Amino acid sequence: MSNYPLSYKLSWLPRFLKPSLGGDGKGFAPMAGTLMATPPMRTVRLAFIGDISAVANRRAPDCDPAIKAMLGSADLVIGNCESPVVDRPSAVLGTKLGTHHAMSERFLAEALAAVGLAHEKLVLSLANNHVLDQGVAGFDETVAALQRLGIRSIGLAADGPVQPVKVGLLDVGFAAFTLWRNADEDLFAGRVSMGSDLAGWPRGFDLLCAVPHWDWEFRHFPRAGTRALARHLAGQGVGLIAGHHAHVVQPVERIGETVVAYGLGDFLGTALARQPWPGRIGGVFVVDVSVDEGTHGVIAAYRMHPFVRLRGRDHERLVSVAHLEDAMRGKVERRLRAIFP
């Protein structure tokens, strides 16, 4: 059984059809910010993308060259693998209806190529509610598929709560975990990281980064409990947090020297193919981290780069906001102004 409250389940469809701007919008940071008065001489660039799924795509997406160039400028790209990677879905009916996710290894490889993502520069989290949609065998197949593709995975319980990744001169610890599950707890236990308790987390990294699957879906502003967890993580030494699960873009918050991007929306559509437009806004969160002596591991600057997933016949087109047609661009910019101060 899943662990969603009844009120959450009842609100899913209304919020999917009309993503909410309700909630506490106070205390958030601008879409872009500089944290160091003197820019560092050397930096490492991390780019965070949202959920990746094949639900809204029968073939690889078309990608705006500006987005492709942005991703190509990063030393490491981190995203959430929202769909199990399997040859044949075992949950056939649920997969057809879209309640159970699945994508083929070929689709994933072609989608990554279409957006210019090199496998050796990619890290994908498997700590999410859909990772067991195709059962235990599908989970095992997903882990094996990412290994074959040369893509590093995070969020696996067997690897411990924090996975080290060397990015140039930077030692980053990634802690991916999910607060939500779509199956019984005993299926997730021992396979997927579900804990946010820092007591057992190893330290000694230049930068500790959390990648949580948290909050409620289709709400632009995070709930009070989500913000409290962010403050707790920041207080325990986590310097960067990039969240998933809301499927809509959410604001940025600065908690001391910690930067939090609460939700990046979807990178490739994870709900229904004909999703209403506010849910089609996603973001690429780019963070520059100093590797200079004296400021090694300190976040120098960040910027949220919003984009929109437009619908083609059987796939999506990823378009930067600046390249949208005037009517759509106006609607998107008004929504972004409501989210980001």
C-alpha positions as CSV (number, residue, x, y, z in Angstrom):
1,M,0.0,0.0,0.0
2,S,1.1,3.6,-0.6
3,N,1.6,6.0,2.2
4,Y,-0.4,9.0,0.9
5,P,-3.0,10.5,3.2
6,L,-6.6,10.4,2.0
7,S,-6.8,14.2,1.6
8,Y,-3.7,14.0,-0.7
9,K,-5.4,11.3,-2.8
10,L,-8.6,13.3,-3.1
11,S,-6.8,16.4,-4.2
12,W,-4.6,14.8,-6.8
13,L,-6.9,15.2,-9.9
14,P,-8.2,18.8,-9.0
15,R,-4.6,19.9,-8.5
16,F,-3.4,18.2,-11.7
17,L,-6.0,20.0,-13.7
18,K,-5.3,23.3,-12.0
19,P,-1.9,23.5,-10.2
20,S,-2.2,25.6,-7.0
21,L,-0.6,28.9,-6.2
22,G,-1.9,28.6,-2.6
23,G,0.2,28.4,0.4
24,D,2.9,30.5,2.1
25,G,4.9,32.4,-0.5
26,K,7.0,34.4,2.0
27,G,10.7,34.2,2.6
28,F,11.8,32.8,-0.8
29,A,14.8,33.9,-2.8
30,P,14.9,35.3,-6.4
31,M,15.3,33.0,-9.4
32,A,19.0,33.8,-9.5
33,G,21.5,34.8,-6.9
34,T,25.1,35.4,-6.1
35,L,26.4,34.2,-2.7
36,M,30.0,35.4,-2.9
37,A,31.0,39.1,-3.1
38,T,34.1,38.2,-5.0
39,P,33.5,35.7,-7.8
40,P,35.9,32.7,-7.5
41,M,38.6,32.0,-10.1
42,R,37.6,28.4,-10.5
43,T,34.2,26.7,-10.2
44,V,32.5,23.4,-10.8
45,R,29.0,23.6,-12.4
46,L,26.2,21.3,-11.3
47,A,22.9,21.3,-13.2
48,F,19.8,19.7,-11.7
49,I,16.8,18.6,-13.8
50,G,13.4,17.3,-12.9
51,D,11.6,14.0,-13.3
52,I,12.3,11.9,-16.3
53,S,9.6,9.6,-17.7
54,A,8.2,8.2,-21.0
55,V,4.6,8.6,-20.0
56,A,4.1,11.7,-22.3
57,N,6.6,10.6,-25.0
58,R,6.5,7.7,-27.4
59,R,9.8,8.9,-28.9
60,A,12.6,11.1,-27.9
61,P,11.9,14.8,-27.3
62,D,13.0,17.8,-29.4
63,C,15.2,20.1,-27.4
64,D,15.8,23.8,-27.8
65,P,19.5,24.3,-28.6
66,A,19.7,26.8,-25.7
67,I,18.7,24.1,-23.2
68,K,21.1,21.6,-24.8
69,A,23.9,24.1,-24.6
70,M,23.1,24.9,-20.9
71,L,23.2,21.2,-20.0
72,G,26.4,20.8,-22.0
73,S,28.1,23.5,-19.9
74,A,27.6,21.6,-16.7
75,D,30.3,19.4,-15.2
76,L,27.6,17.1,-13.8
77,V,23.9,16.8,-14.4
78,I,21.6,15.3,-11.7
79,G,18.0,14.2,-12.3
80,N,15.3,11.9,-11.1
81,C,14.6,8.6,-13.0
82,E,10.8,8.6,-12.4
83,S,10.1,5.5,-14.5
84,P,11.5,2.0,-14.2
85,V,13.7,1.1,-17.1
86,V,12.4,-2.3,-18.4
87,D,12.1,-4.1,-21.7
88,R,8.5,-5.2,-21.1
89,P,6.2,-3.8,-18.4
90,S,4.8,-6.3,-16.0
91,A,2.0,-4.0,-14.9
92,V,0.5,-3.9,-18.4
93,L,-2.9,-2.2,-17.7
94,G,-1.5,0.3,-15.2
95,T,1.2,1.2,-17.7
96,K,-1.3,1.8,-20.5
97,L,-3.4,4.0,-18.2
98,G,-0.3,6.0,-16.9
99,T,-0.7,5.0,-13.3
100,H,2.4,2.8,-13.5
101,H,5.5,4.1,-15.2
102,A,7.9,2.4,-17.5
103,M,10.4,3.3,-20.2
104,S,12.7,1.2,-22.3
105,E,16.5,1.4,-22.1
106,R,16.4,2.5,-25.8
107,F,14.0,5.4,-25.1
108,L,16.1,6.6,-22.2
109,A,19.3,6.5,-24.3
110,E,17.7,8.3,-27.2
111,A,16.1,10.9,-25.0
112,L,19.4,11.7,-23.3
113,A,21.1,12.0,-26.7
114,A,18.3,14.3,-27.9
115,V,19.0,16.7,-25.0
116,G,22.8,16.4,-25.3
117,L,23.4,14.6,-22.0
118,A,26.6,12.5,-21.9
119,H,26.1,9.4,-19.8
120,E,29.4,9.9,-17.9
121,K,28.3,13.3,-16.7
122,L,24.9,12.2,-15.5
123,V,23.6,11.0,-12.1
124,L,20.0,9.7,-11.7
125,S,18.2,9.2,-8.5
126,L,16.1,6.1,-8.1
127,A,14.6,7.3,-4.7
128,N,11.1,8.0,-5.8
129,N,7.5,6.6,-5.5
130,H,7.4,5.0,-8.9
131,V,10.6,3.0,-8.9
132,L,8.8,-0.2,-8.0
133,D,5.9,0.3,-10.4
134,Q,7.0,-2.8,-12.4
135,G,7.7,-4.9,-9.3
136,V,11.0,-6.1,-7.7
137,A,12.1,-7.6,-11.0
138,G,11.6,-4.2,-12.7
139,F,13.6,-2.5,-10.0
140,D,16.5,-4.9,-10.5
141,E,16.2,-4.4,-14.3
142,T,16.4,-0.6,-13.9
143,V,19.5,-0.8,-11.7
144,A,21.1,-3.1,-14.3
145,A,20.1,-0.9,-17.2
146,L,21.6,2.3,-15.7
147,Q,24.8,0.3,-15.1
148,R,24.9,-0.8,-18.8
149,L,24.4,2.7,-19.9
150,G,27.2,4.0,-17.7
151,I,24.9,6.2,-15.7
152,R,25.6,6.6,-12.0
153,S,22.6,6.1,-9.7
154,I,21.9,7.4,-6.2
155,G,19.1,6.7,-3.8
156,L,19.7,2.9,-3.5
157,A,19.6,1.6,0.1
158,A,22.3,-0.9,-0.6
159,D,24.8,1.9,-1.3
160,G,24.2,3.7,2.0
161,P,22.6,7.1,2.6
162,V,25.2,9.1,0.8
163,Q,27.0,8.4,-2.4
164,P,30.3,10.1,-3.2
165,V,30.8,11.6,-6.6
166,K,34.0,13.3,-7.8
167,V,33.3,16.3,-10.0
168,G,36.6,17.8,-11.1
169,L,38.3,19.1,-8.0
170,L,35.1,18.8,-5.9
171,D,34.1,15.9,-3.7
172,V,30.3,15.9,-3.5
173,G,28.2,13.6,-1.3
174,F,24.7,13.0,-2.7
175,A,21.9,11.9,-0.4
176,A,18.8,10.9,-2.3
177,F,15.7,9.7,-0.5
178,T,11.9,9.5,-1.0
179,L,9.2,10.3,1.5
180,W,6.6,8.7,-0.7
181,R,6.0,5.2,-2.1
182,N,3.4,3.6,-4.3
183,A,3.9,0.1,-3.0
184,D,4.2,-1.7,0.3
185,E,6.9,-0.5,2.7
186,D,8.5,-4.0,2.8
187,L,9.1,-3.8,-1.0
188,F,10.9,-0.4,-0.7
189,A,12.8,-1.4,2.5
190,G,16.4,-2.5,1.7
191,R,16.1,-1.3,-1.9
192,V,15.2,2.4,-1.9
193,S,16.5,5.1,0.5
194,M,13.6,6.5,2.5
195,G,15.3,8.1,5.5
196,S,16.0,11.8,6.0
197,D,17.7,11.2,9.4
198,L,21.2,12.6,9.1
199,A,22.5,10.7,12.2
200,G,24.1,8.0,10.1
201,W,25.2,10.1,7.1
202,P,29.0,10.1,6.4
203,R,30.7,13.5,6.3
204,G,33.9,14.9,5.0
205,F,32.7,16.1,1.6
206,D,33.4,19.4,0.1
207,L,29.7,19.8,-0.5
208,L,26.8,17.6,0.8
209,C,23.8,17.7,-1.5
210,A,20.3,16.3,-0.7
211,V,18.0,15.1,-3.5
212,P,14.7,14.5,-1.8
213,H,11.5,13.2,-3.3
214,W,9.1,15.2,-1.1
215,D,6.2,17.6,-0.8
216,W,2.7,17.3,-2.4
217,E,2.1,17.2,-6.1
218,F,0.9,20.1,-8.3
219,R,1.4,22.8,-5.7
220,H,3.8,25.6,-6.5
221,F,4.6,26.5,-2.9
222,P,6.0,23.8,-0.6
223,R,4.1,22.8,2.6
224,A,5.3,23.9,6.0
225,G,6.6,20.4,6.8
226,T,8.7,20.4,3.7
227,R,10.3,23.8,4.6
228,A,10.9,22.6,8.1
229,L,12.8,19.5,6.8
230,A,14.8,21.8,4.6
231,R,15.8,23.9,7.6
232,H,16.7,20.7,9.5
233,L,18.9,19.4,6.7
234,A,20.6,22.8,6.3
235,G,21.2,22.9,10.1
236,Q,23.0,19.6,9.9
237,G,25.5,20.7,7.2
238,V,23.6,20.0,3.9
239,G,24.7,22.9,1.6
240,L,22.5,22.2,-1.4
241,I,19.0,20.7,-1.8
242,A,17.3,20.0,-5.1
243,G,13.8,18.4,-4.7
244,H,11.4,16.5,-6.9
245,H,7.8,15.0,-6.8
246,A,5.7,18.2,-7.1
247,H,5.7,18.0,-10.9
248,V,5.5,21.8,-11.0
249,V,8.3,24.3,-10.6
250,Q,8.6,25.6,-7.0
251,P,10.6,28.5,-5.5
252,V,14.2,28.8,-4.2
253,E,15.1,29.5,-0.6
254,R,18.3,30.5,1.0
255,I,18.8,29.1,4.5
256,G,22.1,30.6,5.7
257,E,24.7,29.4,3.1
258,T,22.4,26.6,2.0
259,V,20.5,26.9,-1.2
260,V,17.2,25.0,-1.6
261,A,15.4,24.5,-4.9
262,Y,12.1,22.9,-3.7
263,G,10.9,21.5,-7.0
264,L,12.1,21.5,-10.6
265,G,8.9,20.2,-12.2
266,D,9.2,17.5,-14.9
267,F,12.0,17.3,-17.3
268,L,10.0,14.9,-19.5
269,G,6.3,14.5,-18.8
270,T,5.4,12.0,-16.1
271,A,1.6,12.4,-15.8
272,L,-0.7,12.4,-18.8
273,A,0.2,13.3,-22.3
274,R,-2.3,16.2,-22.5
275,Q,-1.3,17.9,-19.3
276,P,-2.6,21.5,-18.6
277,W,0.0,24.2,-19.4
278,P,1.0,25.3,-15.8
279,G,2.2,21.7,-15.2
280,R,4.3,21.9,-18.4
281,I,6.7,24.5,-16.8
282,G,10.0,22.9,-15.7
283,G,13.3,24.2,-14.6
284,V,17.0,23.5,-14.9
285,F,18.7,24.6,-11.7
286,V,22.3,25.5,-12.3
287,V,24.7,25.9,-9.4
288,D,28.3,27.1,-9.6
289,V,30.5,25.9,-6.7
290,S,33.9,27.4,-5.9
291,V,37.0,25.2,-5.9
292,D,39.4,28.0,-5.0
293,E,41.5,27.6,-1.9
294,G,39.7,29.1,1.1
295,T,36.3,28.8,-0.5
296,H,36.5,25.3,-1.7
297,G,32.9,23.8,-1.8
298,V,31.1,27.1,-1.2
299,I,28.2,27.9,-3.5
300,A,29.2,30.9,-5.6
301,A,26.0,31.5,-7.6
302,Y,22.8,29.8,-8.7
303,R,20.1,30.3,-11.4
304,M,16.8,28.7,-12.2
305,H,16.3,28.4,-16.0
306,P,12.6,27.8,-16.7
307,F,11.4,26.1,-19.8
308,V,8.2,24.6,-21.2
309,R,7.3,21.2,-22.5
310,L,5.2,21.7,-25.6
311,R,3.2,18.8,-27.1
312,G,4.1,17.3,-30.4
313,R,2.1,14.5,-32.0
314,D,3.8,11.7,-30.0
315,H,6.5,13.5,-28.1
316,E,7.4,16.7,-26.3
317,R,9.3,19.8,-27.4
318,L,11.5,21.4,-24.7
319,V,11.5,25.1,-25.3
320,S,13.2,27.9,-23.3
321,V,10.8,30.6,-22.1
322,A,12.5,33.2,-24.3
323,H,11.7,31.2,-27.4
324,L,8.0,30.7,-26.8
325,E,5.4,32.3,-28.9
326,D,4.1,35.6,-27.4
327,A,0.8,34.4,-26.0
328,M,2.3,31.4,-24.2
329,R,5.3,33.3,-23.1
330,G,3.1,35.9,-21.4
331,K,1.2,33.3,-19.5
332,V,4.3,31.5,-18.4
333,E,6.1,34.7,-17.3
334,R,3.1,35.7,-15.2
335,R,3.1,32.3,-13.5
336,L,6.8,32.5,-12.8
337,R,6.4,36.0,-11.3
338,A,3.9,34.6,-8.9
339,I,6.3,31.9,-7.8
340,F,9.7,33.7,-7.7
341,P,10.1,37.1,-6.0
